[in-house]
Amino acid sequence: MQKSHLVGPGPLIQALDLHDWAASTGRAMASNLAHTARALAENPLPAPPS
């Protein structure tokens, strides 16, 4: 498989190891999800009006 891929809205990726990119992106997404869940547990949003 070639390493020339368009990844999202960013530039053409040629020299980047896509596994490392995917792993670091996954860690960032998991961290964002965990922090969001904690924030919502502490300050839940009210249900929308019907």
RAKAZI-V496228 format. One record per pair of residues at least 6 apart in sequence whose C-alpha atoms are under 7 Angstrom apart, sorted by sequence separation. I is the first residue (numbers start at 0). J is the second residue. If there is no record, write none. Layout:
# RAKAZI-V496228
I;J
I;J
This chain:
# RAKAZI-V496228
5;11
6;12
4;11
5;12
3;11
4;12
3;12
3;13
2;13
